[in-house]
Amino acid sequence: MNDLRELIGKKVTAWIGENEEGVCLSVKCIITHICIDDYYFEEKWEPIYVSVNIEPLEDMGEDFDYDLCNNVDLNNIRK
Protein backbone atom coordinates (compact mmCIF):
# COMPACT_ATOMS: atom_id res chain seq x y z
CA MET A 1 0.00 0.00 0.00
CA ASN A 2 2.94 2.35 0.54
CA ASP A 3 3.68 2.24 -3.20
CA LEU A 4 0.23 3.70 -3.87
CA ARG A 5 0.83 6.55 -1.43
CA GLU A 6 3.93 7.47 -3.41
CA LEU A 7 1.55 8.62 -6.18
CA ILE A 8 0.55 11.67 -4.11
CA GLY A 9 2.12 14.74 -5.69
CA LYS A 10 2.79 13.03 -9.05
CA LYS A 11 1.86 14.81 -12.28
CA VAL A 12 -0.43 12.63 -14.38
CA THR A 13 -3.16 12.76 -17.00
CA ALA A 14 -6.60 11.67 -15.83
CA TRP A 15 -9.63 10.69 -17.89
CA ILE A 16 -12.64 12.14 -16.04
CA GLY A 17 -15.58 11.52 -18.38
CA GLU A 18 -17.11 12.82 -21.58
CA ASN A 19 -18.52 16.19 -22.57
CA GLU A 20 -21.92 16.75 -24.19
CA GLU A 21 -20.49 15.95 -27.64
CA GLY A 22 -19.09 12.61 -26.46
CA VAL A 23 -15.47 13.78 -26.50
CA CYS A 24 -13.31 12.27 -23.76
CA LEU A 25 -12.28 14.76 -21.11
CA SER A 26 -8.74 14.35 -19.93
CA VAL A 27 -6.92 16.74 -17.66
CA LYS A 28 -3.28 17.19 -16.69
CA CYS A 29 -3.24 17.18 -12.93
CA ILE A 30 -1.53 16.35 -9.65
CA ILE A 31 -2.75 13.52 -7.43
CA THR A 32 -3.68 14.98 -4.05
CA HIS A 33 -5.21 12.03 -2.20
CA ILE A 34 -5.45 8.22 -2.44
CA CYS A 35 -8.57 6.38 -1.27
CA ILE A 36 -8.22 2.64 -0.69
CA ASP A 37 -11.58 0.98 -0.09
CA ASP A 38 -10.72 -2.45 1.23
CA TYR A 39 -13.80 -3.11 3.37
CA TYR A 40 -15.21 -5.78 1.06
CA PHE A 41 -11.80 -7.36 0.61
CA GLU A 42 -11.36 -7.86 4.31
CA GLU A 43 -14.91 -9.04 4.96
CA LYS A 44 -15.76 -11.05 1.83
CA TRP A 45 -12.49 -11.53 -0.08
CA GLU A 46 -13.61 -9.26 -2.93
CA PRO A 47 -11.46 -6.77 -4.89
CA ILE A 48 -9.90 -3.68 -3.37
CA TYR A 49 -11.07 -0.43 -5.00
CA VAL A 50 -8.54 2.39 -5.36
CA SER A 51 -9.45 5.92 -6.39
CA VAL A 52 -7.63 9.24 -6.30
CA ASN A 53 -8.48 12.90 -5.91
CA ILE A 54 -6.78 15.18 -8.40
CA GLU A 55 -6.07 18.89 -8.82
CA PRO A 56 -5.94 20.25 -12.40
CA LEU A 57 -2.71 21.98 -13.41
CA GLU A 58 -4.53 24.20 -15.91
CA ASP A 59 -7.37 26.66 -15.53
CA MET A 60 -10.47 24.63 -16.41
CA GLY A 61 -12.83 27.59 -16.74
CA GLU A 62 -15.89 28.61 -14.78
CA ASP A 63 -18.15 25.92 -16.24
CA PHE A 64 -15.93 23.03 -15.16
CA ASP A 65 -17.45 20.70 -12.55
CA TYR A 66 -14.63 20.25 -10.03
CA ASP A 67 -16.53 17.36 -8.42
CA LEU A 68 -15.23 15.29 -11.36
CA CYS A 69 -11.80 15.55 -9.72
CA ASN A 70 -12.89 13.50 -6.71
CA ASN A 71 -12.80 9.70 -6.57
CA VAL A 72 -11.25 9.19 -10.01
CA ASP A 73 -10.73 5.46 -10.56
CA LEU A 74 -7.06 4.50 -10.62
CA ASN A 75 -7.66 2.83 -14.01
CA ASN A 76 -8.32 6.29 -15.47
CA ILE A 77 -4.88 7.65 -14.56
CA ARG A 78 -2.05 7.77 -17.09
CA LYS A 79 1.46 9.07 -16.70
TORDO-485296 format. One record per residue (C-alpha): x, y, z. Coordinates in nm, 4 decimals, always signed. Layout:
     east    north       up
        X        Y        Z
...
***
This chain:
     east    north       up
  +0.0000  +0.0000  +0.0000
  +0.2944  +0.2354  +0.0538
  +0.3676  +0.2243  -0.3203
  +0.0235  +0.3704  -0.3871
  +0.0827  +0.6546  -0.1426
  +0.3931  +0.7475  -0.3415
  +0.1545  +0.8624  -0.6177
  +0.0554  +1.1671  -0.4108
  +0.2120  +1.4736  -0.5694
  +0.2787  +1.3031  -0.9052
  +0.1864  +1.4813  -1.2280
  -0.0434  +1.2626  -1.4378
  -0.3163  +1.2760  -1.7004
  -0.6602  +1.1669  -1.5835
  -0.9627  +1.0692  -1.7894
  -1.2637  +1.2139  -1.6039
  -1.5575  +1.1517  -1.8378
  -1.7106  +1.2821  -2.1585
  -1.8519  +1.6191  -2.2566
  -2.1919  +1.6753  -2.4194
  -2.0492  +1.5952  -2.7643
  -1.9089  +1.2608  -2.6458
  -1.5469  +1.3780  -2.6501
  -1.3307  +1.2269  -2.3760
  -1.2284  +1.4759  -2.1106
  -0.8740  +1.4355  -1.9935
  -0.6922  +1.6745  -1.7665
  -0.3280  +1.7190  -1.6686
  -0.3240  +1.7176  -1.2927
  -0.1531  +1.6345  -0.9655
  -0.2751  +1.3518  -0.7429
  -0.3682  +1.4983  -0.4046
  -0.5211  +1.2025  -0.2204
  -0.5447  +0.8222  -0.2437
  -0.8574  +0.6379  -0.1272
  -0.8217  +0.2642  -0.0689
  -1.1580  +0.0975  -0.0089
  -1.0717  -0.2448  +0.1228
  -1.3798  -0.3111  +0.3373
  -1.5206  -0.5777  +0.1060
  -1.1804  -0.7357  +0.0606
  -1.1357  -0.7863  +0.4312
  -1.4915  -0.9044  +0.4963
  -1.5759  -1.1045  +0.1833
  -1.2492  -1.1530  -0.0078
  -1.3610  -0.9261  -0.2929
  -1.1455  -0.6766  -0.4889
  -0.9900  -0.3678  -0.3372
  -1.1066  -0.0427  -0.5001
  -0.8541  +0.2393  -0.5361
  -0.9454  +0.5918  -0.6385
  -0.7635  +0.9245  -0.6296
  -0.8480  +1.2896  -0.5911
  -0.6781  +1.5182  -0.8400
  -0.6075  +1.8887  -0.8822
  -0.5935  +2.0251  -1.2399
  -0.2708  +2.1985  -1.3407
  -0.4529  +2.4202  -1.5911
  -0.7370  +2.6665  -1.5535
  -1.0467  +2.4627  -1.6407
  -1.2831  +2.7593  -1.6745
  -1.5893  +2.8615  -1.4780
  -1.8149  +2.5916  -1.6240
  -1.5928  +2.3035  -1.5156
  -1.7447  +2.0697  -1.2550
  -1.4634  +2.0250  -1.0029
  -1.6530  +1.7363  -0.8417
  -1.5231  +1.5287  -1.1356
  -1.1801  +1.5546  -0.9719
  -1.2891  +1.3495  -0.6713
  -1.2796  +0.9698  -0.6574
  -1.1248  +0.9190  -1.0011
  -1.0735  +0.5458  -1.0557
  -0.7063  +0.4495  -1.0623
  -0.7663  +0.2829  -1.4013
  -0.8317  +0.6289  -1.5473
  -0.4875  +0.7649  -1.4557
  -0.2046  +0.7775  -1.7087
  +0.1459  +0.9070  -1.6698
***
